């Protein structure tokens, strides 16, 4: 991404490597995957903030509207919420 930002050209070069070495990896694959995902999300936040904040915001707003509609449906049918947090009809 930095090369693209600086208008540099990228050329693929063939490499040779061996993965069958003793003690080749020093990181746990799960923690490495989580760190990589967090790095991608952080980059998304900086480069595409509209997508990063709008999509989760729309999903949360939609969930809130649905919960509100369910509350009003219960209320309109004469339901009430009791003290043990269960709504009765």
PEFEN-V349234 format. One record per helix or strand of 2 or more residues. SS is the DSSP state (h for helix, s for strand). FROM is the first residue (numbers start at 0). TO is the last residue. Records with the same first field share a line. If there is no record, write none. Layout:
# PEFEN-V349234
SS=FROM-TO  FROM-TO
This chain:
# PEFEN-V349234
h=1-4  28-46  48-75
s=79-80  86-87
